[in-house]
Amino acid sequence: MAAQEAELVALRASRARVDTLDTELGLVEPRGHEPSSSSRGLVDTRQLGKPEKFNGEPATFEDWSFVFEAYMSCVDRKYVELFEKVRFSDVPWFNRTMSSTEHELSVQLYYTLAMLLQGRALDICQTSGLGEGFETYRKLVAEYKPRMASRFVGTLTHLLSTKFTTDVEADIPAFEKMTRRYEQETGAPLDDQIKVGIVMNAVTDPGLRDHLIRNSVRLKTYSALKEELLEVARTSRVLNSSPTPMDIGADPDYVAALTLEASQGLWTQKKWKMEEKREAPLPPVRV
């Protein structure tokens, strides 16, 4: 009995040490501590699932980093501003140069990254220094999303070759995602008039393009042009999905009259073709 009690005491002491370590690392808040409104996350992360792990594949880093930054910003809203500063920084972001609040956020970021990174990305985390979360993330961006002239040209070329299909409601978010990528790579916003020109050139439907050209005086900004395109797309979708009178049961006499008229029209067209063929001069006969 005494041995069991001693073991229980040891387990409780071990658990207390773990809780203390988690608190010091910033992974959890101290018991009885209520976070202030300035540091509280945007939403309760207990209601959210964890971001997926990043396996080091460059093609998936952009989407993964977007979701990851959003998740960490839900944990603490201060990450929103800090990610903007760190993402394309040319200087290291070590904990010793930060305030106490930023230091705690960096440690929390580090251990979150350690649990989500795999392969080459995890190697970057391990070699960045224990608890150096912001420096780790800065190196990840530099490795998988570097600012290079070739990337600027490639993204801009892709933007200029944008084409809108019949599904404009899906094409616009894809265009804005590519625009955001270009702006992140260059560090400068894309001019509004350039976006208007790209979108006008991207519309492939002749009727829709003519409509935009006729209203170009009113659609001077990208936001106005976007709203116009979405309004036209929504209206077309609603009209195409609305039932016609024949779908809900039309007057039988009216349907019969339409059928007779259509058949007579086809017969008239057929007679015209036969008469044109009969009146055409015969080809010369070779002897």
C-alpha positions as CSV (number, residue, x, y, z in Angstrom):
1,M,0.0,0.0,0.0
2,A,2.8,2.4,0.9
3,A,4.5,1.6,-2.4
4,Q,1.4,2.4,-4.4
5,E,1.0,5.7,-2.5
6,A,4.6,6.6,-3.2
7,E,4.2,5.8,-6.9
8,L,1.1,8.0,-7.0
9,V,2.9,10.9,-5.4
10,A,5.8,10.5,-8.0
11,L,3.3,10.5,-10.9
12,R,1.6,13.7,-9.6
13,A,5.0,15.4,-9.2
14,S,5.9,14.4,-12.7
15,R,2.7,15.8,-14.1
16,A,3.3,19.0,-12.2
17,R,6.7,19.4,-13.8
18,V,5.2,18.8,-17.3
19,D,2.5,21.5,-16.7
20,T,5.2,23.9,-15.5
21,L,7.3,23.3,-18.6
22,D,4.3,23.7,-20.9
23,T,3.5,27.0,-19.2
24,E,7.1,28.3,-19.5
25,L,7.2,27.4,-23.2
26,G,4.0,29.2,-23.8
27,L,2.1,26.1,-25.0
28,V,-0.6,26.5,-22.5
29,E,-1.8,29.3,-20.2
30,P,-1.2,29.0,-16.5
31,R,-4.1,27.6,-14.5
32,G,-6.5,30.3,-13.4
33,H,-5.1,32.7,-15.9
34,E,-7.6,34.4,-18.2
35,P,-6.0,35.8,-21.4
36,S,-6.5,39.5,-22.0
37,S,-8.7,40.6,-24.9
38,S,-5.6,41.9,-26.8
39,S,-3.9,38.4,-26.7
40,R,-7.0,36.2,-27.0
41,G,-7.4,34.4,-30.3
42,L,-9.9,35.3,-32.9
43,V,-11.9,32.1,-32.3
44,D,-11.8,29.2,-29.9
45,T,-9.2,26.8,-31.5
46,R,-10.7,23.9,-29.6
47,Q,-13.5,24.0,-32.2
48,L,-11.0,23.8,-35.0
49,G,-9.1,20.9,-36.4
50,K,-5.3,21.1,-36.6
51,P,-3.7,22.0,-39.9
52,E,-2.4,19.2,-42.1
53,K,1.3,18.2,-41.9
54,F,3.7,19.7,-44.5
55,N,5.8,17.0,-46.1
56,G,8.3,19.3,-47.7
57,E,6.7,19.3,-51.2
58,P,7.2,22.7,-52.7
59,A,4.0,22.6,-54.8
60,T,1.8,22.4,-51.6
61,F,3.6,25.0,-49.5
62,E,1.6,28.0,-50.6
63,D,-1.8,26.5,-49.6
64,W,-0.4,24.9,-46.5
65,S,1.2,28.1,-45.3
66,F,-2.0,30.0,-45.9
67,V,-4.0,27.6,-43.7
68,F,-1.2,27.5,-41.1
69,E,-1.0,31.3,-40.8
70,A,-4.8,31.4,-40.4
71,Y,-4.7,28.8,-37.7
72,M,-2.0,30.5,-35.7
73,S,-3.8,33.8,-36.1
74,C,-6.8,32.2,-34.5
75,V,-4.6,31.1,-31.6
76,D,-3.4,34.7,-31.1
77,R,-4.2,37.7,-33.2
78,K,-0.7,39.1,-32.8
79,Y,0.5,36.5,-35.3
80,V,-1.3,38.4,-38.1
81,E,1.0,41.4,-37.9
82,L,4.1,39.3,-37.1
83,F,3.7,37.0,-40.0
84,E,3.6,40.0,-42.3
85,K,6.9,41.2,-41.0
86,V,8.7,37.8,-40.9
87,R,7.5,36.3,-44.1
88,F,9.9,37.9,-46.5
89,S,12.4,39.4,-44.1
90,D,16.0,39.5,-45.2
91,V,17.4,39.6,-41.6
92,P,17.2,36.8,-39.0
93,W,14.4,36.8,-36.4
94,F,16.0,35.4,-33.3
95,N,14.2,35.3,-29.9
96,R,17.0,37.4,-28.2
97,T,16.0,40.4,-30.3
98,M,12.3,40.3,-29.4
99,S,10.1,41.6,-26.7
100,S,8.9,39.1,-24.0
101,T,5.5,38.8,-25.7
102,E,7.0,38.1,-29.1
103,H,9.5,35.6,-27.5
104,E,6.6,33.6,-26.1
105,L,4.8,33.6,-29.4
106,S,7.9,32.5,-31.2
107,V,8.4,29.5,-28.8
108,Q,4.7,28.6,-29.2
109,L,5.1,28.8,-33.0
110,Y,8.3,26.6,-32.9
111,Y,6.7,23.7,-31.2
112,T,3.6,23.9,-33.4
113,L,5.8,23.7,-36.4
114,A,7.8,20.9,-35.0
115,M,4.6,18.8,-34.8
116,L,3.5,19.6,-38.3
117,L,6.7,19.5,-40.4
118,Q,8.2,16.4,-42.1
119,G,11.2,15.6,-44.2
120,R,13.4,18.5,-45.3
121,A,11.1,21.0,-43.7
122,L,11.6,19.3,-40.3
123,D,15.3,19.5,-40.8
124,I,15.0,23.3,-41.2
125,C,13.1,23.4,-38.0
126,Q,15.7,21.4,-36.1
127,T,18.7,23.4,-37.4
128,S,17.1,26.8,-36.7
129,G,17.6,26.6,-32.9
130,L,15.4,25.4,-30.1
131,G,12.3,27.6,-29.7
132,E,13.2,29.8,-32.6
133,G,9.7,29.8,-34.2
134,F,9.8,33.0,-36.3
135,E,13.3,32.3,-37.6
136,T,12.2,28.7,-38.6
137,Y,9.2,30.1,-40.4
138,R,11.3,32.7,-42.2
139,K,13.6,30.0,-43.4
140,L,10.7,27.9,-44.6
141,V,9.4,30.7,-46.7
142,A,12.8,31.4,-48.1
143,E,13.2,27.7,-49.0
144,Y,9.8,27.0,-50.5
145,K,8.6,30.4,-51.6
146,P,11.7,32.5,-52.5
147,R,11.6,35.9,-54.0
148,M,13.3,35.4,-57.4
149,A,12.9,37.4,-60.6
150,S,12.0,34.1,-62.5
151,R,9.1,33.5,-60.1
152,F,7.8,37.1,-60.7
153,V,7.9,36.7,-64.4
154,G,6.3,33.3,-64.3
155,T,3.4,34.4,-62.1
156,L,2.9,37.6,-64.1
157,T,2.8,35.6,-67.3
158,H,0.2,33.3,-65.8
159,L,-1.8,36.4,-64.8
160,L,-1.7,37.9,-68.2
161,S,-2.8,34.7,-69.9
162,T,-5.8,34.3,-67.6
163,K,-9.0,33.3,-69.4
164,F,-12.5,33.2,-67.9
165,T,-14.7,30.2,-68.9
166,T,-18.4,29.9,-68.5
167,D,-18.0,29.6,-64.7
168,V,-17.1,33.1,-63.9
169,E,-17.9,32.6,-60.2
170,A,-15.1,30.1,-59.9
171,D,-12.7,32.0,-62.2
172,I,-12.6,35.2,-60.2
173,P,-11.4,33.6,-56.9
174,A,-8.7,31.7,-58.9
175,F,-7.6,35.0,-60.5
176,E,-7.5,36.8,-57.1
177,K,-5.5,33.9,-55.6
178,M,-2.9,34.3,-58.4
179,T,-2.9,38.1,-57.9
180,R,-2.2,37.6,-54.2
181,R,0.7,35.3,-55.0
182,Y,2.2,37.9,-57.3
183,E,1.8,40.6,-54.7
184,Q,3.4,38.5,-52.0
185,E,6.4,37.6,-54.3
186,T,7.0,41.2,-55.3
187,G,6.1,42.9,-52.1
188,A,4.0,45.4,-53.9
189,P,0.2,45.6,-54.8
190,L,-0.8,45.0,-58.4
191,D,-2.2,48.2,-60.0
192,D,-6.0,48.4,-60.1
193,Q,-6.1,49.4,-63.7
194,I,-3.9,46.5,-64.7
195,K,-6.3,44.1,-63.0
196,V,-9.2,45.7,-64.9
197,G,-7.3,45.3,-68.2
198,I,-6.4,41.6,-67.4
199,V,-10.0,40.8,-66.5
200,M,-11.5,42.5,-69.6
201,N,-9.1,40.6,-71.8
202,A,-9.8,37.3,-69.9
203,V,-13.5,37.3,-70.7
204,T,-14.1,34.9,-73.7
205,D,-17.8,35.2,-74.0
206,P,-18.5,37.7,-76.8
207,G,-21.8,38.9,-75.4
208,L,-20.4,39.5,-71.9
209,R,-17.3,41.2,-73.3
210,D,-19.5,43.6,-75.4
211,H,-21.6,44.3,-72.3
212,L,-18.4,45.2,-70.3
213,I,-17.1,47.4,-73.1
214,R,-20.4,49.3,-73.4
215,N,-20.3,50.0,-69.6
216,S,-16.6,50.6,-69.3
217,V,-17.2,54.2,-68.2
218,R,-19.1,52.9,-65.2
219,L,-16.7,50.0,-64.5
220,K,-13.5,51.9,-63.9
221,T,-12.3,49.9,-60.8
222,Y,-11.6,46.3,-60.3
223,S,-14.2,46.0,-57.5
224,A,-16.9,47.5,-59.7
225,L,-15.9,45.2,-62.6
226,K,-15.9,42.2,-60.3
227,E,-19.4,42.9,-58.9
228,E,-20.7,43.4,-62.4
229,L,-19.3,40.0,-63.5
230,L,-20.7,38.2,-60.5
231,E,-24.1,39.8,-60.8
232,V,-24.3,38.7,-64.5
233,A,-23.2,35.2,-63.6
234,R,-25.7,34.9,-60.7
235,T,-28.5,36.2,-62.9
236,S,-27.6,33.8,-65.7
237,R,-27.4,30.9,-63.3
238,V,-30.9,31.7,-61.8
239,L,-32.5,32.1,-65.2
240,N,-31.0,28.8,-66.5
241,S,-32.2,27.0,-63.4
242,S,-35.7,28.4,-63.6
243,P,-38.4,26.0,-64.9
244,T,-40.0,26.8,-68.3
245,P,-43.8,26.6,-68.8
246,M,-43.5,23.3,-70.5
247,D,-41.6,21.9,-67.5
248,I,-44.5,22.6,-65.2
249,G,-47.2,21.5,-67.6
250,A,-48.4,23.8,-70.5
251,D,-51.7,24.0,-72.3
252,P,-52.0,20.9,-74.6
253,D,-53.5,23.0,-77.4
254,Y,-50.7,25.5,-77.1
255,V,-48.1,22.7,-77.2
256,A,-49.8,21.2,-80.3
257,A,-49.8,24.5,-82.0
258,L,-46.1,25.0,-81.3
259,T,-45.4,21.5,-82.6
260,L,-47.4,22.1,-85.8
261,E,-45.7,25.4,-86.4
262,A,-42.2,23.9,-85.9
263,S,-43.0,21.1,-88.3
264,Q,-44.3,23.5,-90.9
265,G,-41.3,25.6,-90.5
266,L,-39.0,22.6,-91.1
267,W,-41.1,21.6,-94.1
268,T,-40.9,25.1,-95.5
269,Q,-37.1,25.1,-95.1
270,K,-36.9,21.7,-96.8
271,K,-39.1,22.9,-99.8
272,W,-36.8,25.9,-100.2
273,K,-33.8,23.7,-100.4
274,M,-35.5,21.4,-102.9
275,E,-36.6,24.4,-105.1
276,E,-33.1,25.9,-105.0
277,K,-31.6,22.6,-106.1
278,R,-34.2,22.2,-108.9
279,E,-33.7,25.8,-110.2
280,A,-29.9,25.5,-110.2
281,P,-28.5,25.2,-113.7
282,L,-27.5,21.7,-114.7
283,P,-23.8,21.0,-115.2
284,P,-22.5,20.9,-118.8
285,V,-22.5,17.5,-120.3
286,R,-19.2,16.3,-121.6
287,V,-19.1,14.5,-124.9
